[in-house]
Amino acid sequence: MNHDIVEEDLLRPTAVTRDAGRDLIPAAPVARPPATRQRGRGGRGDAPVRVAIIHDWLVTYAGAERVLEQIIACFPQADLFSLVDFLDERAFLRGRPVTTSFIQKLPMARTKYRAYLPLMPLAIEQLDVSAYDVVISSSHAVAKGVLTGPDQVHISYVHSPIRYAWDLQHQYLQQSKLTSGPKSAFARLILHYMRNWDSRTSNSVDAFVANSAFISRRIRKVYQRESEVIFPPVDVESFSLCEQKEDFYLTASRMVPYKKIDLVVEAFARMPQRRLVVIGDGPDMHKVREKATPNVQIMGYQPFSVLRDHMRRAKAFVFAAEEDFGISVVEAQACGTPVIAYGKGGALETVRDQYGPHPTGLFFNEQTVQAIIGAVGDFAADPTRFLPADCRANAERFSVRHFRERFFGFVRESVPALRDAALPSDSGPGNPPDNPYDDR
């Protein structure tokens, strides 16, 4: 989903003068519901149920925004809130305006919004949603910390608790070169504060929804709360089944350290008889190119049509990251392409293992070159075990329609005033599928 690596500028205090700070932090923004609304059958008396949707930040259209798009489709009259809104492509918001926080007006917020991490808890608490009956937060950072009252229902769809503040803190500090020195001490202090705030604000959420059983376990660990698992929507209809596979393997991802693209490339460099195609871009591109051999084709960023074509034709899709969910794994299966994946995280829920009925892929147990080589060899020994039709059928479990039905049904059961409400049938405008495997 949309969880970028914490870079040094994320934890570096931004210089803002006292006078500038006073001018840039206005009174709490309020988005009032329109005077007239279409009244649903679930309304209270003559009043409609008022819904607010909170999203961490709107800067791109990636995994978290795909979930947001379908939440909006379930509640098309809801009002939208976010820390910042710098979107260029806005079709998936269905024309709804966005109320933003004071961070929107801070210096360099468009490109360095993550540098304002220490201010984000304060900023999200200044978004006034007191006029609404139902608050839905789409959170991988601070959105779930929005302030709500005792008569409001707050449902939080959690893509992940703040990963870099909890179990992945040490990994992110190492990757950000913040393991020692004054900057490291400052970073650790900020993350300690974020953990305390994140834990405390979980008490204001009435019901949690996790994007996978993996994230549900994280929620239980850090918040001591149970959650409903509703998988993110995948636009499987944009991918068609292809049963004629060609003699190459594919990996596609943003090239950042935790994706482990360099390990996949190094593994295939040691298997010169097997061809690998790599699609994606990012800060690790130089490292990946250095390890590539003639049997490894580095294509860089490619439009969605090219990515989809390669997913359809590939013999198998190789996935070495530990992801919360992993949309690309499902997209590959929607094309009828089996998956060779690292056996941790969301892949365990989206890929049917070779030892069960109707397998759609196999796993390797360590993020090492040797483990990947072994798994590819195991796959190549008998690829006919993995039927394209089985892969496609498995991917259908994660369709947009299935997400809408599950999520709307969960909200309806959680809000008495919506018990008789019907899921809107109009899908409305939306963004065409895009290629999230670049770092532009």
Phi, psi and omega in degrees: 000201192262071182237093181283156180292140177289114177265172186300324183291343177297325186251010179266126180299138181265133183284114175227126182292161181299316181294319179296318179300320180294322181288330187270350179253091184279182174299154184306127180289142180231129173251109183277141177300147178302154182295327179237139179223152171294126185273122176277163179294342181272008183295158179268107184063235179266358184264136176287158173282124184266127186239134172243139178242127182247130178233146186304297178208148182245096181229345182203177177242092182233204187301312182296325180287333175294322175295313179304318180304317182281332173295318177297322178298327177288328183227072189293344179264004182292154173266147188249141178227147178200155177301312178220157177221103178235031182291140170265312177267114190241006186303325184290348176276356176059032177078004182284136175287159182239127173272126184247171180266179179295342178298332179307327186260002181283156182302134175061023183297329182300318184256339185238032182301329181292340178293343181266021178311315181299336180269349187296319176302315177298317184296317182292329179286344179274351176283117187270108178246024184292344181277002189248150178275323183234130177242124178245118177255137175250103198232128164233004178221272188237358187302326182292349181274006177301144185279130178229159182260175185293339181261006176258148175258121180248115177248126183245119172272112187258114174288325173184144164302163185302098191301315185285352176261344184249241191292341181258015182303310185295322179297316182289322177297321179295315181293334179269005180057045180236044183271343181206164177094178183300320179296322177297316179298318179296317179298315181295325177295316178298315182293327175297315177298317180297319178299314180298315179295316182298317179294315183295318184286347176296338181291339182273356179272129180280325181210133178259142170239128180255149182277357177192165175296329177300313178288329176300321177293323176297317179299316179297322183290313188266333181251349185056043181229148174274160182212154173273134179266119174229112184296148177299153179283138175238131182281071184294338180291341178278356181239132181249151182292134175229118183265347180265102184265150179255171189272064172207156176255155183230140165227143182215128185187161164294138184269081175236159191307315188289347177286339175061032177297326180298326178293319179297315180296317179296322179298315180287335174297333178268001176236070187299343180279352182245136183264137178236136173248132182241123178242132179142170181214169180151182186296339180271007184303318181299316180297319180294315180298324180297329184268351184287143176244174185304334180277000180247119180258115178265109185266346182069202179294138177222148176296163184304321183299322179289316177302312181298318179300317179290324176298322182291322187269344186294147176293320178201156177255126183257128187224112188252002184271155168264099184254157175294323178223290178097079183297322183299330178296319178288320179299319178299316180294328177298335176274358184084017183259123179290165188237138170249108192230156171292129189277051172216159177077207187294336181301330179295340181260342184254348180242131176274121186293156183298340184271356179255179178289148178050057183294148178236007179171184177218166187240153165244148193265351180225147176274070180226159178299316182296321180295320179293317178301316180297318181292319178296320177296320178298316179297314184294338180295329179200074181292344181290350175297334188253101185277133178305322180296323177293321178298315180297316180298321179294320180295330181299338179296344186247024185290162177301315180301317181296319179298312183301315181297316181292313185290313179299319178298321180293315178296318180300319179288336182274342184240106183307324182291348180254007187303328182258007182287152180249146177294126178304137183271339182281119180288334176069181181288155177198166178286143170294158177305143180235168178265106181277003189265039174227174184235035184282000000 
